[in-house]
């Protein structure tokens, strides 16, 4: 048996490839950013061919760093930014348009029309999702409506659709058109109960079924396909694990029991609560999604709180405002002041996701006085991540009926120890970071490794999970309540900014 499992993690701002050993430890990795394209206000795009190029580069670089060949790799898993929609020509493999990213708001009019036609309940009950620009289905509809001749070509079977996972699997395997239930559940097109494309939802959005990939288990012993010998691995390796990034992080955090939850701090911020084999519809602004489906076992579901702007807000400080040169600077800068000076940043740059689902919202920086300086704004940026997380956690507690007393965290921003202490203070709860913070990639590796017997079962993975650090709340309840009240007031200032 080979010694490693590989994981491709194609995120919103970068792609990485990581090799893991049997203990779930990182052996080698490489990461490269791809361009963020903003054609208009509210539009966000990626170049699918650049994503593929970056994927090839990080694979080749990682293998070289580790002095590893394809023969040393038992399987490959994929995890990806979800909801980002790609359409491509079946014959040539050329994208027909840039990928429309999950943060993009151009489908707002389509979603409003669906709401006006009273389709909201149908999508919510069938797909578990609100009518929001976040998801893939309306993005497909937008491309059909705005690219001449595309719908006709799709109906003839000349066009294929995929989220980023499907695009990469298709490229890696020489044409296998596959996704898994976690990614399919983010399209507004999949029936949560049947785990198949729903004819009624397809009809409402006007999407032909033949463009959609086959839905296979997240961990598939039958494999989606083998890597092509002329691809970046240079040999055939089973591609047999596929999870949307937040579900992958849930698996990487070994949240396999009902009631276990994790929060990932990446481009956005995403909290998932395992609800087991039961489909739970939220009453408090969360969404229902598939958590994972391993082989022939029943699907496991989750409640999710999705926040659009977390690490992306720090990136905005760096790239747009030029207040920092590197994300790592935020810790020292924020520590230099005792608080945010009375100001709040609500980064509703793409509207507000959970628990509000307000596409009419836009970002605000409020409470400014002459006293406020750069450090206060940087601290307010970090606090915005923590306050958004508290809102989601409050909704999670209300829906589950079982208050979470500790929060497992992962993702790039968790290296910021000050941010993690802020999070514990604002939540009033313990925050726990595992030794392997790259749990998204680890979850994809686990899915692939389970499919080929590299790991025996889900329970065998728990032994790999080890605590790296914990943070206990230091703030008092009065301070916490006052700060949260100010945040809730600031959020109301973002509403009704975009005219409908």
WOGI-V339891 format. One record per backbone hydrogen bond with DSSP energy under -1.0 kcal/mol. NH is the residue of the N-H (numbers start at 0). CO is the residue of the C=O. E is the energy in kcal/mol with one decimal. If there is no record, write none. Layout:
BEGIN
nh=NH co=CO e=E
nh=NH co=CO e=E
END
This chain:
BEGIN
nh=3 co=71 e=-2.0
nh=4 co=19 e=-1.9
nh=5 co=74 e=-2.4
nh=6 co=17 e=-2.3
nh=7 co=76 e=-2.7
nh=8 co=15 e=-2.8
nh=9 co=78 e=-2.7
nh=10 co=8 e=-1.0
nh=10 co=13 e=-2.3
nh=14 co=31 e=-2.7
nh=15 co=8 e=-2.1
nh=16 co=29 e=-2.0
nh=17 co=6 e=-2.2
nh=18 co=27 e=-2.5
nh=19 co=4 e=-2.6
nh=20 co=24 e=-2.0
nh=23 co=20 e=-1.9
nh=26 co=18 e=-3.2
nh=29 co=16 e=-1.5
nh=31 co=14 e=-2.5
nh=33 co=12 e=-2.0
nh=36 co=44 e=-2.4
nh=42 co=39 e=-2.0
nh=44 co=36 e=-2.8
nh=45 co=98 e=-1.7
nh=50 co=46 e=-2.0
nh=51 co=47 e=-2.1
nh=52 co=48 e=-2.4
nh=53 co=49 e=-2.9
nh=54 co=50 e=-2.1
nh=55 co=51 e=-2.3
nh=56 co=52 e=-2.2
nh=57 co=53 e=-2.5
nh=58 co=54 e=-1.9
nh=59 co=55 e=-2.3
nh=60 co=56 e=-2.4
nh=61 co=57 e=-2.2
nh=62 co=58 e=-2.3
nh=63 co=59 e=-1.7
nh=64 co=60 e=-2.4
nh=65 co=61 e=-2.3
nh=67 co=62 e=-2.4
nh=71 co=68 e=-1.8
nh=72 co=69 e=-1.7
nh=73 co=3 e=-3.4
nh=75 co=237 e=-2.4
nh=76 co=5 e=-2.5
nh=77 co=240 e=-2.2
nh=78 co=7 e=-2.7
nh=80 co=9 e=-2.3
nh=84 co=99 e=-2.0
nh=85 co=161 e=-1.9
nh=87 co=159 e=-2.3
nh=88 co=93 e=-2.7
nh=89 co=157 e=-2.7
nh=92 co=88 e=-2.4
nh=95 co=86 e=-2.5
nh=98 co=45 e=-2.3
nh=99 co=84 e=-2.0
nh=100 co=43 e=-2.3
nh=103 co=100 e=-2.1
nh=104 co=41 e=-2.9
nh=107 co=104 e=-1.6
nh=110 co=106 e=-2.4
nh=111 co=107 e=-2.3
nh=112 co=108 e=-2.3
nh=113 co=109 e=-2.2
nh=114 co=110 e=-2.0
nh=115 co=111 e=-2.9
nh=116 co=112 e=-1.8
nh=117 co=114 e=-1.8
nh=118 co=113 e=-2.5
nh=122 co=118 e=-2.0
nh=123 co=119 e=-2.4
nh=124 co=120 e=-2.8
nh=125 co=121 e=-2.2
nh=126 co=122 e=-2.3
nh=128 co=122 e=-1.1
nh=131 co=129 e=-1.0
nh=134 co=131 e=-1.2
nh=135 co=185 e=-1.5
nh=136 co=186 e=-2.0
nh=139 co=135 e=-1.8
nh=140 co=136 e=-2.1
nh=141 co=137 e=-2.3
nh=142 co=138 e=-2.0
nh=143 co=139 e=-2.3
nh=144 co=140 e=-2.3
nh=145 co=141 e=-1.6
nh=146 co=142 e=-1.9
nh=149 co=146 e=-2.0
nh=152 co=148 e=-1.9
nh=153 co=149 e=-2.5
nh=154 co=150 e=-2.5
nh=155 co=151 e=-1.2
nh=156 co=153 e=-1.6
nh=157 co=152 e=-2.5
nh=159 co=87 e=-2.6
nh=160 co=210 e=-3.0
nh=161 co=85 e=-2.1
nh=166 co=162 e=-2.0
nh=167 co=163 e=-2.2
nh=168 co=164 e=-2.5
nh=169 co=165 e=-2.6
nh=170 co=166 e=-1.8
nh=171 co=167 e=-3.1
nh=172 co=168 e=-2.5
nh=174 co=169 e=-2.3
nh=178 co=213 e=-2.6
nh=183 co=179 e=-2.6
nh=184 co=180 e=-2.1
nh=185 co=182 e=-1.7
nh=186 co=183 e=-1.5
nh=190 co=195 e=-2.9
nh=191 co=125 e=-2.5
nh=194 co=190 e=-2.3
nh=197 co=188 e=-2.9
nh=201 co=197 e=-2.3
nh=202 co=198 e=-2.2
nh=203 co=199 e=-2.2
nh=204 co=200 e=-1.9
nh=205 co=201 e=-1.1
nh=206 co=201 e=-2.3
nh=210 co=207 e=-1.5
nh=211 co=208 e=-2.1
nh=213 co=176 e=-2.2
nh=215 co=178 e=-2.9
nh=217 co=292 e=-1.7
nh=218 co=292 e=-1.4
nh=219 co=239 e=-2.7
nh=222 co=219 e=-2.2
nh=223 co=238 e=-2.7
nh=224 co=238 e=-1.0
nh=226 co=236 e=-2.2
nh=227 co=171 e=-2.6
nh=230 co=227 e=-1.8
nh=238 co=224 e=-2.8
nh=239 co=75 e=-1.7
nh=241 co=217 e=-2.6
nh=242 co=77 e=-2.1
nh=244 co=79 e=-2.5
nh=247 co=243 e=-2.8
nh=248 co=244 e=-2.0
nh=249 co=245 e=-1.6
nh=250 co=246 e=-2.1
nh=251 co=247 e=-2.9
nh=252 co=248 e=-1.8
nh=253 co=250 e=-1.8
nh=254 co=249 e=-2.4
nh=255 co=253 e=-1.7
nh=258 co=273 e=-3.0
nh=259 co=256 e=-2.0
nh=261 co=271 e=-1.7
nh=262 co=407 e=-2.4
nh=263 co=269 e=-2.4
nh=264 co=409 e=-2.9
nh=265 co=267 e=-2.6
nh=268 co=306 e=-2.3
nh=269 co=263 e=-1.8
nh=270 co=304 e=-2.2
nh=271 co=261 e=-1.9
nh=272 co=302 e=-2.6
nh=273 co=259 e=-2.6
nh=274 co=300 e=-2.3
nh=277 co=274 e=-1.1
nh=286 co=303 e=-2.5
nh=287 co=127 e=-2.2
nh=288 co=301 e=-2.5
nh=290 co=299 e=-2.9
nh=291 co=299 e=-1.6
nh=294 co=218 e=-2.3
nh=296 co=293 e=-2.0
nh=299 co=291 e=-2.8
nh=300 co=275 e=-3.7
nh=301 co=288 e=-2.6
nh=302 co=272 e=-2.1
nh=303 co=286 e=-2.6
nh=304 co=270 e=-2.6
nh=306 co=268 e=-2.6
nh=309 co=266 e=-2.8
nh=310 co=265 e=-2.8
nh=311 co=266 e=-2.2
nh=312 co=309 e=-1.2
nh=313 co=309 e=-1.1
nh=314 co=310 e=-2.2
nh=315 co=311 e=-1.8
nh=316 co=312 e=-1.9
nh=317 co=313 e=-1.8
nh=318 co=314 e=-3.4
nh=319 co=315 e=-1.7
nh=320 co=315 e=-2.1
nh=322 co=316 e=-2.4
nh=328 co=325 e=-1.9
nh=329 co=326 e=-1.6
nh=332 co=328 e=-2.3
nh=333 co=329 e=-2.7
nh=334 co=330 e=-1.8
nh=336 co=333 e=-1.2
nh=342 co=339 e=-1.5
nh=343 co=365 e=-2.0
nh=345 co=363 e=-2.9
nh=347 co=345 e=-2.2
nh=348 co=346 e=-1.4
nh=350 co=347 e=-1.5
nh=351 co=357 e=-2.5
nh=353 co=305 e=-1.7
nh=355 co=352 e=-1.8
nh=356 co=352 e=-2.3
nh=357 co=351 e=-1.7
nh=360 co=357 e=-1.0
nh=361 co=493 e=-1.2
nh=363 co=345 e=-1.8
nh=365 co=343 e=-2.5
nh=371 co=368 e=-1.1
nh=376 co=372 e=-1.9
nh=377 co=373 e=-2.4
nh=378 co=374 e=-2.5
nh=379 co=375 e=-2.7
nh=380 co=376 e=-1.8
nh=381 co=377 e=-1.8
nh=382 co=378 e=-2.7
nh=383 co=379 e=-1.9
nh=384 co=380 e=-1.1
nh=385 co=381 e=-1.5
nh=386 co=382 e=-3.0
nh=387 co=383 e=-2.0
nh=388 co=384 e=-1.7
nh=389 co=385 e=-2.0
nh=390 co=386 e=-2.1
nh=391 co=387 e=-1.9
nh=392 co=388 e=-2.7
nh=393 co=389 e=-2.8
nh=394 co=390 e=-1.8
nh=395 co=391 e=-2.6
nh=396 co=392 e=-2.7
nh=397 co=393 e=-2.1
nh=398 co=394 e=-2.4
nh=399 co=395 e=-2.6
nh=400 co=396 e=-2.0
nh=406 co=429 e=-2.4
nh=408 co=431 e=-2.9
nh=409 co=262 e=-1.7
nh=410 co=436 e=-1.5
nh=412 co=264 e=-1.7
nh=413 co=410 e=-1.6
nh=414 co=411 e=-1.4
nh=415 co=412 e=-1.8
nh=416 co=414 e=-1.2
nh=419 co=415 e=-1.8
nh=420 co=416 e=-2.0
nh=421 co=417 e=-2.6
nh=422 co=418 e=-2.4
nh=423 co=419 e=-2.1
nh=424 co=420 e=-2.5
nh=425 co=421 e=-2.8
nh=426 co=422 e=-2.3
nh=427 co=423 e=-2.4
nh=429 co=404 e=-1.1
nh=430 co=470 e=-2.2
nh=431 co=406 e=-2.9
nh=432 co=468 e=-2.9
nh=434 co=465 e=-3.0
nh=438 co=436 e=-2.2
nh=441 co=437 e=-1.9
nh=442 co=438 e=-2.4
nh=443 co=439 e=-1.6
nh=444 co=440 e=-2.3
nh=445 co=441 e=-2.8
nh=446 co=442 e=-2.3
nh=447 co=443 e=-2.1
nh=448 co=444 e=-3.2
nh=449 co=445 e=-2.7
nh=450 co=446 e=-1.2
nh=453 co=448 e=-2.5
nh=460 co=457 e=-1.3
nh=463 co=460 e=-1.5
nh=464 co=461 e=-1.3
nh=467 co=432 e=-3.1
nh=468 co=432 e=-1.8
nh=470 co=430 e=-2.3
nh=479 co=475 e=-2.3
nh=480 co=476 e=-2.6
nh=481 co=477 e=-2.4
nh=482 co=478 e=-2.3
nh=483 co=479 e=-2.0
nh=484 co=480 e=-2.3
nh=485 co=481 e=-2.0
nh=486 co=482 e=-1.8
nh=487 co=483 e=-2.6
nh=488 co=484 e=-1.9
nh=489 co=485 e=-2.1
nh=490 co=486 e=-2.3
nh=491 co=487 e=-1.3
nh=492 co=489 e=-1.1
nh=493 co=490 e=-1.9
nh=496 co=359 e=-1.3
nh=497 co=359 e=-2.1
END
